[in-house]
């Protein structure tokens, strides 16, 4: 009896500790859904988006002296950058839509350089595509950033030390493996001349991966394509 009494306080404390470890009855939103559709400004006047990711060294090398020097500086450290977030119809797309928005303020432009390292590109994308989204400039570019954050760039394409010759379908497969919920007909790898140019990924208005047969049909038809190296940092 004495032994039981001696351990009774310990058992009571242990019981309280275990009770504190029981799952809460409160509903906790999973981390991956906290930045959900409710947080994404929903555009109007189109059906879905295409997120265009450009292999920056291909643009710089293929355009040569005509390339934007802000993007194609001597160090040229950029790999895949955001070319744009393009509103699409199921067939075709809107473009150069009227807008009452003023020219983009420099303060907003500067916040985008980590994804789009060219003021000219940023302003062009707003005028040509963003104005067709039904969103304000701030909401459009916050949606663009959220779209970019949805996509995982395969590790082997985050930096290249030397020229790489690739089979375009292998690049597409790498993106599909890195983004498990991306459908095979929701992505297109494109070429320009002999270079791998872009990876285009279809997203719903609330930025879920989706199929897009019309975009998928624009895949690069080359057997192989060249990816020039990144340089600098």
MDAnalysis code that builds the backbone (N, CA, C; Angstrom):
import MDAnalysis as mda
import numpy as np

u = mda.Universe.empty(699, n_residues=233, atom_resindex=np.repeat(np.arange(233), 3), trajectory=True)
u.add_TopologyAttr("name", ["N", "CA", "C"] * 233)
u.add_TopologyAttr("resid", np.arange(1, 234))
u.add_TopologyAttr("resname", ["UNK", "UNK", "UNK", "UNK", "UNK", "UNK", "UNK", "UNK", "UNK", "UNK", "UNK", "UNK", "UNK", "UNK", "UNK", "UNK", "UNK", "UNK", "UNK", "UNK", "UNK", "UNK", "UNK", "UNK", "UNK", "UNK", "UNK", "UNK", "UNK", "UNK", "UNK", "UNK", "UNK", "UNK", "UNK", "UNK", "UNK", "UNK", "UNK", "UNK", "UNK", "UNK", "UNK", "UNK", "UNK", "UNK", "UNK", "UNK", "UNK", "UNK", "UNK", "UNK", "UNK", "UNK", "UNK", "UNK", "UNK", "UNK", "UNK", "UNK", "UNK", "UNK", "UNK", "UNK", "UNK", "UNK", "UNK", "UNK", "UNK", "UNK", "UNK", "UNK", "UNK", "UNK", "UNK", "UNK", "UNK", "UNK", "UNK", "UNK", "UNK", "UNK", "UNK", "UNK", "UNK", "UNK", "UNK", "UNK", "UNK", "UNK", "UNK", "UNK", "UNK", "UNK", "UNK", "UNK", "UNK", "UNK", "UNK", "UNK", "UNK", "UNK", "UNK", "UNK", "UNK", "UNK", "UNK", "UNK", "UNK", "UNK", "UNK", "UNK", "UNK", "UNK", "UNK", "UNK", "UNK", "UNK", "UNK", "UNK", "UNK", "UNK", "UNK", "UNK", "UNK", "UNK", "UNK", "UNK", "UNK", "UNK", "UNK", "UNK", "UNK", "UNK", "UNK", "UNK", "UNK", "UNK", "UNK", "UNK", "UNK", "UNK", "UNK", "UNK", "UNK", "UNK", "UNK", "UNK", "UNK", "UNK", "UNK", "UNK", "UNK", "UNK", "UNK", "UNK", "UNK", "UNK", "UNK", "UNK", "UNK", "UNK", "UNK", "UNK", "UNK", "UNK", "UNK", "UNK", "UNK", "UNK", "UNK", "UNK", "UNK", "UNK", "UNK", "UNK", "UNK", "UNK", "UNK", "UNK", "UNK", "UNK", "UNK", "UNK", "UNK", "UNK", "UNK", "UNK", "UNK", "UNK", "UNK", "UNK", "UNK", "UNK", "UNK", "UNK", "UNK", "UNK", "UNK", "UNK", "UNK", "UNK", "UNK", "UNK", "UNK", "UNK", "UNK", "UNK", "UNK", "UNK", "UNK", "UNK", "UNK", "UNK", "UNK", "UNK", "UNK", "UNK", "UNK", "UNK", "UNK", "UNK", "UNK", "UNK", "UNK", "UNK", "UNK", "UNK", "UNK", "UNK", "UNK", "UNK", "UNK"])
u.atoms.positions = np.array([
    [0.828, -1.201, 0.000],
    [0.000, 0.000, 0.000],
    [0.865, 1.253, 0.000],
    [1.924, 1.231, 0.833],
    [2.778, 2.414, 0.895],
    [3.432, 2.698, -0.457],
    [3.846, 1.611, -1.154],
    [4.487, 1.799, -2.465],
    [3.526, 2.434, -3.451],
    [2.278, 2.021, -3.434],
    [1.291, 2.586, -4.342],
    [1.082, 4.053, -4.043],
    [0.977, 4.393, -2.762],
    [0.791, 5.791, -2.389],
    [1.993, 6.635, -2.810],
    [3.201, 6.035, -2.724],
    [4.393, 6.791, -3.067],
    [4.413, 7.162, -4.542],
    [3.887, 6.305, -5.417],
    [3.906, 6.573, -6.841],
    [2.665, 7.276, -7.354],
    [1.659, 7.426, -6.502],
    [0.418, 8.061, -6.964],
    [0.626, 9.479, -7.466],
    [1.394, 10.356, -6.763],
    [1.611, 11.719, -7.286],
    [2.307, 11.710, -8.639],
    [3.278, 10.804, -8.815],
    [3.980, 10.723, -10.095],
    [3.023, 10.352, -11.204],
    [2.139, 9.378, -10.941],
    [1.159, 8.952, -11.942],
    [0.232, 10.089, -12.307],
    [-0.145, 10.885, -11.291],
    [-1.055, 12.008, -11.567],
    [-0.389, 13.034, -12.463],
    [0.895, 13.338, -12.184],
    [1.616, 14.304, -13.023],
    [1.750, 13.786, -14.440],
    [2.098, 12.463, -14.576],
    [2.239, 11.864, -15.890],
    [0.939, 11.931, -16.674],
    [-0.182, 11.686, -15.952],
    [-1.494, 11.754, -16.599],
    [-1.765, 13.144, -17.150],
    [-1.404, 14.175, -16.356],
    [-1.610, 15.549, -16.813],
    [-0.748, 15.859, -18.029],
    [0.506, 15.369, -18.019],
    [1.394, 15.626, -19.153],
    [0.865, 14.977, -20.421],
    [0.391, 13.722, -20.283],
    [-0.150, 13.016, -21.451],
    [-1.392, 13.704, -21.972],
    [-2.212, 14.202, -21.050],
    [-3.421, 14.915, -21.472],
    [-3.063, 16.140, -22.270],
    [-1.944, 16.806, -21.883],
    [-1.507, 17.995, -22.614],
    [-1.009, 17.675, -24.004],
    [-0.641, 16.396, -24.250],
    [-0.132, 16.008, -25.561],
    [-1.218, 15.533, -26.499],
    [-2.453, 15.374, -25.995],
    [-3.528, 14.916, -26.846],
    [-3.832, 15.948, -27.913],
    [-4.240, 15.486, -29.107],
    [-4.550, 16.437, -30.186],
    [-5.644, 17.400, -29.777],
    [-5.477, 18.649, -30.171],
    [-6.486, 19.657, -29.892],
    [-7.735, 19.382, -30.686],
    [-8.879, 19.714, -30.129],
    [-10.139, 19.557, -30.852],
    [-10.347, 20.693, -31.828],
    [-9.478, 21.755, -31.783],
    [-9.596, 22.855, -32.718],
    [-9.121, 22.417, -34.101],
    [-9.746, 22.907, -35.133],
    [-9.346, 22.591, -36.505],
    [-8.166, 23.465, -36.905],
    [-7.038, 22.828, -37.238],
    [-5.846, 23.555, -37.665],
    [-5.701, 23.405, -39.166],
    [-5.612, 24.500, -39.851],
    [-5.490, 24.463, -41.303],
    [-4.115, 23.971, -41.699],
    [-4.018, 22.973, -42.598],
    [-2.701, 22.496, -43.024],
    [-1.867, 23.630, -43.595],
    [-0.540, 23.553, -43.346],
    [0.348, 24.632, -43.779],
    [0.249, 24.881, -45.263],
    [0.115, 23.782, -46.059],
    [0.135, 23.964, -47.493],
    [-1.125, 24.622, -48.035],
    [-2.189, 24.726, -47.203],
    [-3.424, 25.347, -47.679],
    [-3.669, 26.718, -47.077],
    [-2.766, 27.182, -46.226],
    [-2.999, 28.476, -45.597],
    [-2.974, 29.602, -46.609],
    [-2.062, 29.499, -47.578],
    [-2.056, 30.483, -48.661],
    [-2.977, 29.959, -49.754],
    [-4.264, 29.938, -49.479],
    [-5.239, 29.260, -50.321],
    [-5.856, 30.220, -51.306],
    [-6.872, 29.705, -52.028],
    [-7.539, 30.511, -53.043],
    [-8.084, 31.807, -52.456],
    [-8.477, 31.771, -51.167],
    [-9.032, 32.974, -50.551],
    [-8.012, 34.100, -50.512],
    [-6.709, 33.752, -50.507],
    [-5.665, 34.767, -50.433],
    [-5.204, 35.217, -51.814],
    [-5.641, 34.550, -52.869],
    [-5.227, 34.888, -54.233],
    [-6.260, 35.816, -54.849],
    [-5.878, 37.013, -55.273],
    [-6.832, 37.879, -55.966],
    [-7.273, 37.211, -57.272],
    [-8.559, 36.999, -57.435],
    [-9.053, 36.285, -58.607],
    [-9.339, 37.252, -59.744],
    [-8.682, 37.048, -60.859],
    [-8.880, 37.897, -62.021],
    [-10.196, 37.591, -62.721],
    [-10.540, 38.410, -63.696],
    [-11.776, 38.247, -64.454],
    [-11.488, 38.461, -65.945],
    [-12.394, 37.918, -66.779],
    [-12.304, 38.150, -68.212],
    [-11.399, 37.186, -68.954],
    [-11.053, 36.056, -68.344],
    [-10.223, 35.032, -68.986],
    [-10.485, 33.709, -68.282],
    [-9.865, 32.632, -68.775],
    [-10.155, 31.298, -68.242],
    [-9.068, 30.743, -67.328],
    [-7.814, 30.989, -67.641],
    [-6.716, 30.466, -66.820],
    [-5.453, 31.254, -67.143],
    [-4.368, 30.924, -66.424],
    [-3.084, 31.592, -66.638],
    [-2.075, 30.636, -67.269],
    [-1.109, 31.219, -67.979],
    [0.135, 30.539, -68.318],
    [1.271, 31.291, -67.626],
    [2.016, 30.576, -66.795],
    [3.227, 31.130, -66.204],
    [4.381, 30.778, -67.131],
    [4.994, 31.783, -67.734],
    [6.096, 31.569, -68.663],
    [7.415, 31.810, -67.945],
    [8.236, 30.773, -67.853],
    [9.560, 30.858, -67.234],
    [10.610, 30.799, -68.336],
    [11.387, 31.849, -68.471],
    [12.366, 31.970, -69.549],
    [13.759, 31.588, -69.050],
    [14.459, 30.760, -69.869],
    [15.860, 30.480, -69.545],
    [16.666, 31.694, -69.977],
    [17.017, 32.528, -69.018],
    [17.583, 33.839, -69.310],
    [18.854, 33.788, -70.168],
    [19.786, 32.836, -69.926],
    [20.979, 32.812, -70.772],
    [20.677, 32.560, -72.253],
    [19.607, 31.829, -72.554],
    [19.238, 31.612, -73.957],
    [18.807, 32.924, -74.607],
    [18.000, 33.687, -73.876],
    [17.583, 34.989, -74.403],
    [18.791, 35.886, -74.625],
    [19.674, 35.969, -73.645],
    [20.825, 36.868, -73.742],
    [21.729, 36.480, -74.903],
    [21.962, 35.184, -75.080],
    [22.883, 34.755, -76.131],
    [22.242, 34.859, -77.510],
    [20.990, 34.492, -77.633],
    [20.354, 34.521, -78.956],
    [20.120, 35.943, -79.447],
    [19.874, 36.880, -78.521],
    [19.629, 38.270, -78.918],
    [20.907, 39.092, -79.039],
    [21.971, 38.651, -78.418],
    [23.255, 39.334, -78.539],
    [23.193, 40.791, -78.111],
    [23.664, 41.683, -78.975],
    [23.698, 43.104, -78.637],
    [22.304, 43.706, -78.491],
    [21.301, 43.042, -79.037],
    [19.929, 43.557, -78.932],
    [19.252, 43.160, -77.625],
    [19.889, 42.317, -76.835],
    [19.289, 41.866, -75.579],
    [19.256, 43.009, -74.568],
    [18.303, 42.959, -73.666],
    [18.197, 43.945, -72.603],
    [19.409, 43.841, -71.683],
    [20.167, 44.899, -71.573],
    [21.424, 44.838, -70.828],
    [21.226, 44.807, -69.320],
    [20.083, 45.254, -68.848],
    [19.816, 45.144, -67.412],
    [19.726, 43.661, -67.028],
    [19.107, 42.870, -67.889],
    [18.993, 41.434, -67.647],
    [20.270, 40.701, -68.027],
    [20.911, 41.134, -69.092],
    [22.042, 40.392, -69.658],
    [23.365, 41.064, -69.361],
    [23.522, 41.530, -68.138],
    [24.768, 42.140, -67.721],
    [25.905, 41.129, -67.831],
    [27.124, 41.603, -67.729],
    [28.292, 40.733, -67.947],
    [28.290, 39.517, -67.016],
    [27.890, 39.714, -65.747],
    [27.886, 38.593, -64.804],
    [26.831, 37.554, -65.172],
    [25.690, 38.014, -65.679],
    [24.593, 37.165, -66.151],
    [24.297, 35.998, -65.198],
    [23.898, 36.274, -63.976],
    [23.698, 35.193, -63.015],
    [22.337, 34.513, -63.099],
    [21.437, 35.027, -63.943],
    [20.053, 34.566, -63.893],
    [19.865, 33.240, -64.634],
    [19.065, 32.365, -64.063],
    [18.724, 31.078, -64.677],
    [17.303, 31.202, -65.240],
    [16.332, 30.464, -64.682],
    [14.948, 30.661, -65.103],
    [14.402, 31.917, -64.429],
    [13.912, 32.849, -65.228],
    [13.246, 34.037, -64.705],
    [11.789, 34.003, -65.150],
    [10.971, 34.834, -64.551],
    [9.578, 34.944, -64.982],
    [9.517, 35.851, -66.207],
    [9.068, 35.294, -67.316],
    [8.785, 36.119, -68.488],
    [7.449, 36.815, -68.292],
    [6.451, 36.059, -67.824],
    [5.156, 36.685, -67.585],
    [4.141, 35.713, -67.029],
    [3.023, 36.259, -66.605],
    [1.849, 35.495, -66.191],
    [0.729, 35.926, -67.132],
    [0.342, 35.036, -68.051],
    [-0.491, 35.417, -69.177],
    [-1.914, 34.901, -69.034],
    [-2.903, 35.789, -68.939],
    [-4.295, 35.349, -68.992],
    [-4.575, 34.658, -70.335],
    [-5.325, 33.568, -70.272],
    [-5.621, 32.761, -71.457],
    [-7.110, 32.440, -71.535],
    [-7.604, 32.307, -72.758],
    [-8.882, 31.643, -72.989],
    [-8.590, 30.171, -73.268],
    [-9.624, 29.340, -73.231],
    [-9.413, 27.939, -73.592],
    [-8.849, 27.833, -75.008],
    [-9.248, 28.760, -75.861],
    [-8.660, 28.879, -77.191],
    [-8.296, 30.351, -77.408],
    [-6.998, 30.605, -77.591],
    [-6.558, 31.983, -77.779],
    [-6.334, 32.702, -76.456],
    [-6.120, 34.021, -76.536],
    [-5.788, 34.785, -75.331],
    [-6.057, 36.268, -75.585],
    [-6.383, 36.999, -74.506],
    [-6.526, 38.457, -74.622],
    [-5.157, 39.118, -74.604],
    [-5.071, 40.313, -75.141],
    [-3.785, 40.996, -75.208],
    [-4.020, 42.498, -75.352],
    [-3.106, 43.295, -74.752],
    [-3.147, 44.759, -74.869],
    [-4.531, 45.319, -74.529],
    [-5.053, 44.930, -73.381],
    [-6.386, 45.368, -72.967],
    [-6.333, 46.808, -72.450],
    [-7.419, 47.581, -72.659],
    [-7.460, 48.948, -72.129],
    [-7.370, 48.943, -70.604],
    [-6.716, 49.927, -70.050],
    [-6.600, 50.031, -68.600],
    [-6.512, 51.496, -68.199],
    [-7.085, 51.816, -67.047],
    [-6.982, 53.163, -66.490],
    [-5.780, 53.306, -65.568],
    [-5.051, 52.185, -65.366],
    [-3.907, 52.229, -64.451],
    [-2.817, 53.123, -65.008],
    [-2.195, 53.923, -64.158],
    [-1.083, 54.770, -64.614],
    [0.123, 53.906, -64.933],
    [1.145, 54.528, -65.479],
    [2.390, 53.793, -65.701],
    [2.898, 53.264, -64.363],
    [3.611, 52.159, -64.410],
    [4.005, 51.492, -63.175],
    [4.990, 52.322, -62.375],
    [4.737, 52.496, -61.088],
    [5.685, 53.242, -60.248],
    [6.992, 52.479, -60.080],
    [8.080, 53.205, -60.020],
    [9.399, 52.581, -59.905],
    [9.532, 51.750, -58.639],
    [8.869, 52.175, -57.561],
    [8.954, 51.423, -56.309],
    [8.401, 50.013, -56.489],
    [7.303, 49.878, -57.232],
    [6.737, 48.552, -57.483],
    [7.649, 47.747, -58.401],
    [8.175, 48.378, -59.419],
    [9.074, 47.688, -60.357],
    [10.260, 47.077, -59.620],
    [10.844, 47.845, -58.706],
    [12.047, 47.368, -58.009],
    [11.778, 46.152, -57.140],
    [10.552, 45.967, -56.671],
    [10.241, 44.799, -55.838],
    [10.225, 43.508, -56.633],
    [10.267, 43.593, -57.965],
    [10.114, 42.419, -58.830],
    [11.419, 41.941, -59.447],
    [12.503, 42.660, -59.188],
    [13.756, 42.333, -59.872],
    [14.291, 40.949, -59.534],
    [13.929, 40.387, -58.391],
    [14.402, 39.040, -58.066],
    [13.804, 37.988, -58.993],
    [12.645, 38.291, -59.591],
    [11.995, 37.351, -60.512],
    [12.108, 37.782, -61.956],
    [12.071, 39.094, -62.188],
    [12.037, 39.664, -63.541],
    [13.078, 40.782, -63.595],
    [14.327, 40.466, -63.936],
    [15.414, 41.439, -63.774],
    [15.507, 42.457, -64.902],
    [14.382, 43.069, -65.241],
    [14.371, 44.066, -66.309],
    [13.137, 44.949, -66.159],
    [13.360, 46.235, -65.960],
    [12.239, 47.167, -65.833],
    [11.404, 47.180, -67.115],
    [12.085, 47.099, -68.262],
    [11.367, 47.092, -69.532],
    [10.459, 45.886, -69.657],
    [10.943, 44.715, -69.258],
    [10.129, 43.497, -69.299],
    [8.920, 43.630, -68.382],
    [9.137, 44.117, -67.169],
    [8.044, 44.239, -66.201],
    [6.942, 45.145, -66.740],
    [7.328, 46.306, -67.254],
    [6.325, 47.249, -67.761],
    [5.634, 46.697, -69.007],
    [6.377, 46.011, -69.854],
    [5.783, 45.400, -71.040],
    [4.758, 44.343, -70.650],
    [5.098, 43.518, -69.672],
    [4.189, 42.440, -69.268],
    [2.900, 42.997, -68.678],
    [2.991, 44.090, -67.927],
    [1.763, 44.696, -67.413],
    [0.891, 45.188, -68.552],
    [1.471, 45.926, -69.477],
    [0.698, 46.519, -70.570],
    [0.093, 45.448, -71.478],
    [0.881, 44.423, -71.806],
    [0.456, 43.426, -72.780],
    [-0.442, 42.363, -72.166],
    [-0.150, 41.945, -70.943],
    [-0.861, 40.811, -70.345],
    [-1.565, 41.156, -69.036],
    [-0.857, 41.836, -68.137],
    [-1.436, 42.113, -66.822],
    [-2.713, 42.913, -66.893],
    [-2.783, 43.863, -67.820],
    [-3.981, 44.699, -67.951],
    [-5.201, 43.888, -68.369],
    [-4.985, 42.663, -68.872],
    [-6.101, 41.792, -69.283],
    [-6.566, 40.873, -68.157],
    [-5.991, 41.026, -66.967],
    [-6.314, 40.116, -65.859],
    [-7.496, 40.574, -65.030],
    [-7.931, 41.837, -65.205],
    [-8.986, 42.374, -64.350],
    [-8.502, 42.737, -62.964],
    [-7.181, 42.738, -62.752],
    [-6.593, 43.032, -61.448],
    [-5.866, 44.374, -61.482],
    [-5.687, 44.960, -60.316],
    [-4.830, 46.136, -60.201],
    [-3.381, 45.713, -60.436],
    [-2.506, 46.681, -60.650],
    [-1.087, 46.355, -60.815],
    [-0.552, 45.596, -59.605],
    [-0.876, 46.066, -58.415],
    [-0.368, 45.422, -57.198],
    [-0.873, 43.994, -57.087],
    [-2.170, 43.785, -57.364],
    [-2.729, 42.435, -57.248],
    [-2.192, 41.514, -58.344],
    [-2.028, 42.052, -59.541],
    [-1.508, 41.220, -60.623],
    [-0.104, 40.726, -60.291],
    [0.757, 41.630, -59.837],
    [2.135, 41.209, -59.585],
    [2.260, 40.397, -58.296],
    [1.367, 40.579, -57.345],
    [1.378, 39.685, -56.178],
    [0.923, 38.288, -56.597],
    [-0.022, 38.212, -57.537],
    [-0.454, 36.916, -58.065],
    [0.666, 36.276, -58.873],
    [1.371, 37.079, -59.655],
    [2.514, 36.571, -60.415],
    [3.551, 35.966, -59.471],
    [3.849, 36.654, -58.370],
    [4.818, 36.124, -57.414],
    [4.312, 34.818, -56.798],
    [3.040, 34.784, -56.438],
    [2.480, 33.562, -55.862],
    [2.530, 32.412, -56.865],
    [2.298, 32.716, -58.149],
    [2.371, 31.688, -59.184],
    [3.790, 31.140, -59.287],
    [4.770, 32.034, -59.273],
    [6.165, 31.574, -59.331],
    [6.502, 30.697, -58.140],
    [5.980, 31.035, -56.987],
    [6.282, 30.257, -55.788],
    [5.613, 28.887, -55.800],
    [4.626, 28.701, -56.666],
    [3.972, 27.398, -56.789],
    [4.852, 26.385, -57.509],
    [5.816, 26.861, -58.287],
    [6.586, 25.986, -59.169],
    [7.975, 25.742, -58.591],
    [8.330, 24.473, -58.482],
    [9.677, 24.093, -58.054],
    [10.543, 23.885, -59.291],
    [11.630, 24.659, -59.395],
    [12.575, 24.468, -60.491],
    [13.433, 23.242, -60.182],
    [13.527, 22.282, -61.107],
    [14.394, 21.130, -60.849],
    [15.819, 21.570, -60.504],
    [16.402, 20.865, -59.576],
    [17.710, 21.283, -59.048],
    [18.753, 21.445, -60.144],
    [18.730, 20.567, -61.138],
    [19.767, 20.603, -62.177],
    [19.661, 21.826, -63.080],
    [18.548, 22.562, -63.000],
    [18.367, 23.741, -63.839],
    [18.335, 25.042, -63.033],
    [18.811, 24.981, -61.802],
    [18.875, 26.197, -60.999],
    [20.152, 26.988, -61.260],
    [21.149, 26.319, -61.820],
    [22.425, 26.971, -62.166],
    [23.169, 26.037, -63.105],
    [23.777, 26.580, -64.140],
    [24.580, 25.767, -65.062],
    [25.980, 26.352, -65.161],
    [26.977, 25.518, -64.987],
    [28.371, 25.950, -65.089],
    [28.853, 25.983, -66.534],
    [28.227, 25.188, -67.413],
    [28.693, 25.090, -68.785],
    [27.498, 24.860, -69.701],
    [27.737, 24.924, -70.998],
    [26.669, 24.670, -71.969],
    [26.127, 23.258, -71.778],
    [24.819, 23.132, -71.929],
    [24.165, 21.841, -71.766],
    [23.255, 21.603, -72.965],
    [23.428, 20.459, -73.608],
    [22.527, 20.055, -74.684],
    [21.489, 19.111, -74.093],
    [20.224, 19.442, -74.268],
    [19.151, 18.686, -73.627],
    [18.142, 18.213, -74.670],
    [17.439, 17.167, -74.328],
    [16.252, 16.755, -75.066],
    [15.081, 17.500, -74.425],
    [14.349, 18.319, -75.168],
    [13.289, 19.135, -74.548],
    [12.302, 18.330, -73.710],
    [11.960, 17.127, -74.161],
    [11.020, 16.313, -73.382],
    [11.617, 15.895, -72.039],
    [12.949, 15.805, -71.951],
    [13.588, 15.474, -70.673],
    [13.467, 16.637, -69.690],
    [13.546, 17.860, -70.198],
    [13.352, 19.031, -69.345],
    [11.926, 19.035, -68.800],
    [10.972, 18.756, -69.675],
    [9.577, 18.689, -69.233],
    [9.395, 17.613, -68.173],
    [9.987, 16.442, -68.378],
    [9.882, 15.351, -67.394],
    [10.473, 15.769, -66.047],
    [11.578, 16.507, -66.076],
    [12.195, 16.960, -64.826],
    [11.258, 17.887, -64.064],
    [10.566, 18.778, -64.774],
    [9.607, 19.662, -64.110],
    [8.428, 18.870, -63.552],
    [7.974, 17.868, -64.278],
    [6.862, 17.054, -63.792],
    [7.252, 16.291, -62.526],
    [8.479, 15.793, -62.475],
    [8.936, 15.074, -61.283],
    [9.083, 16.012, -60.094],
    [9.501, 17.249, -60.358],
    [9.705, 18.212, -59.269],
    [8.396, 18.802, -58.765],
    [7.331, 18.666, -59.543],
    [6.012, 19.234, -59.198],
    [4.961, 18.141, -59.379],
    [4.747, 17.401, -58.303],
    [4.010, 16.140, -58.395],
    [2.600, 16.281, -58.944],
    [1.925, 17.385, -58.672],
    [0.533, 17.513, -59.102],
    [0.380, 18.144, -60.483],
    [1.479, 18.424, -61.166],
    [1.430, 19.034, -62.496],
    [1.073, 17.970, -63.534],
    [0.003, 18.172, -64.328],
    [-0.347, 17.174, -65.343],
    [0.578, 17.253, -66.544],
    [0.757, 16.136, -67.227],
    [1.648, 16.087, -68.374],
    [1.221, 16.975, -69.519],
    [-0.090, 17.247, -69.622],
    [-0.560, 18.141, -70.692],
    [-0.833, 19.545, -70.166],
    [-0.138, 19.899, -69.080],
    [-0.271, 21.241, -68.515],
    [1.026, 22.010, -68.558],
    [1.951, 21.577, -69.412],
    [3.270, 22.203, -69.489],
    [3.782, 22.097, -70.915],
    [4.488, 23.115, -71.374],
    [5.118, 23.088, -72.687],
    [6.524, 23.664, -72.572],
    [7.487, 22.999, -73.182],
    [8.858, 23.495, -73.275],
    [9.036, 24.034, -74.689],
    [9.467, 25.281, -74.813],
    [9.572, 25.913, -76.133],
    [11.033, 26.211, -76.479],
    [11.273, 26.396, -77.780],
    [12.615, 26.676, -78.285],
    [12.609, 27.934, -79.133],
    [13.773, 28.547, -79.236],
    [13.989, 29.684, -80.123],
    [15.317, 29.458, -80.824],
    [15.267, 29.296, -82.162],
    [16.458, 28.912, -82.916],
    [16.934, 27.573, -82.365],
    [18.179, 27.485, -81.920],
    [18.674, 26.202, -81.403],
    [18.628, 26.142, -79.880],
    [18.108, 27.185, -79.275],
    [18.139, 27.300, -77.812],
    [16.829, 26.844, -77.167],
    [16.948, 26.226, -75.987],
    [15.767, 26.043, -75.157],
    [15.375, 27.410, -74.613],
    [14.137, 27.790, -74.847],
    [13.716, 29.155, -74.555],
    [12.931, 29.266, -73.257],
    [11.803, 28.557, -73.173],
    [10.896, 28.750, -72.043],
    [10.273, 27.433, -71.591],
    [9.813, 27.453, -70.354],
    [8.901, 26.440, -69.827],
    [7.608, 27.165, -69.484],
    [6.507, 26.739, -70.088],
    [5.212, 27.385, -69.888],
    [4.289, 26.434, -69.139],
    [3.753, 26.922, -68.037],
    [3.004, 26.088, -67.096],
    [1.609, 26.675, -66.909],
    [0.594, 25.839, -67.029],
    [-0.792, 26.307, -66.945],
    [-1.312, 26.208, -65.516],
    [-1.999, 27.273, -65.099],
    [-2.513, 27.385, -63.738],
    [-3.944, 27.911, -63.776],
    [-4.754, 27.454, -62.842],
    [-6.088, 28.009, -62.679],
    [-5.980, 29.431, -62.122],
    [-7.106, 30.114, -62.047],
    [-7.090, 31.475, -61.505],
    [-6.642, 31.503, -60.047],
    [-6.871, 30.399, -59.324],
    [-6.386, 30.343, -57.944],
    [-5.079, 29.543, -57.845],
    [-4.391, 29.411, -58.998],
    [-3.005, 28.953, -59.077],
    [-2.799, 27.478, -58.752],
    [-3.753, 26.660, -59.171],
    [-3.560, 25.205, -59.149],
    [-3.089, 24.769, -60.542],
    [-2.246, 23.749, -60.588],
    [-1.836, 23.207, -61.879],
    [-3.053, 22.650, -62.620],
    [-3.088, 22.794, -63.932],
    [-4.216, 22.298, -64.718],
    [-3.752, 21.928, -66.126],
    [-4.575, 21.165, -66.820],
    [-4.320, 20.807, -68.208],
    [-4.609, 21.991, -69.123],
    [-3.946, 22.007, -70.286],
    [-4.169, 23.055, -71.285],
    [-3.682, 22.528, -72.631],
    [-4.485, 21.728, -73.309],
    [-4.037, 21.066, -74.540],
    [-3.517, 22.025, -75.599],
    [-4.128, 23.205, -75.728],
    [-3.680, 24.133, -76.763],
    [-2.254, 24.603, -76.502],
    [-1.922, 24.888, -75.249],
    [-0.564, 25.302, -74.891],
    [0.395, 24.123, -75.032],
    [-0.034, 22.951, -74.591],
    [0.802, 21.760, -74.636],
    [1.239, 21.432, -76.059],
    [0.400, 21.733, -77.038],
    [0.724, 21.429, -78.436],
    [1.846, 22.310, -78.989],
    [2.219, 23.361, -78.268],
    [3.276, 24.251, -78.752],
    [4.662, 23.831, -78.277],
    [4.801, 22.592, -77.858],
    [6.102, 22.078, -77.423],
    [7.168, 22.250, -78.500],
    [8.407, 22.378, -78.055],
    [9.550, 22.430, -78.955],
    [9.623, 21.142, -79.790],
    [9.854, 21.287, -81.085],
    [9.929, 20.139, -81.985],
    [11.365, 19.724, -82.308],
    [12.353, 20.399, -81.725],
    [13.744, 20.018, -81.954],
    [14.069, 18.714, -81.219],
    [14.968, 17.941, -81.788],
    [15.438, 16.721, -81.108],
    [16.247, 17.090, -79.878],
    [17.084, 18.116, -80.008],
    [17.874, 18.615, -78.881],
    [17.901, 20.134, -78.914],
    [18.155, 20.728, -77.774],
    [18.262, 22.175, -77.666],
    [19.401, 22.519, -76.711],
    [19.930, 23.721, -76.876],
    [21.083, 24.166, -76.080],
    [20.609, 25.072, -74.959],
    [21.161, 24.863, -73.762],
    [20.966, 25.755, -72.625],
    [22.324, 26.372, -72.288],
    [22.549, 27.643, -72.644],
    [23.812, 28.288, -72.266],
    [23.945, 28.388, -70.743],
    [25.161, 28.533, -70.258],
    [25.363, 28.569, -68.806],
    [24.970, 29.897, -68.180],
    [24.677, 29.821, -66.898],
    [24.575, 31.041, -66.089],
    [25.996, 31.435, -65.715],
    [26.144, 32.695, -65.350],
    [27.484, 33.168, -64.967],
    [27.354, 34.030, -63.731],
    [28.423, 34.164, -63.017],
    [28.381, 35.004, -61.827],
    [27.806, 34.240, -60.667],
    [27.066, 35.000, -59.760],
    [26.616, 34.426, -58.512],
    [25.636, 33.316, -58.622],
])
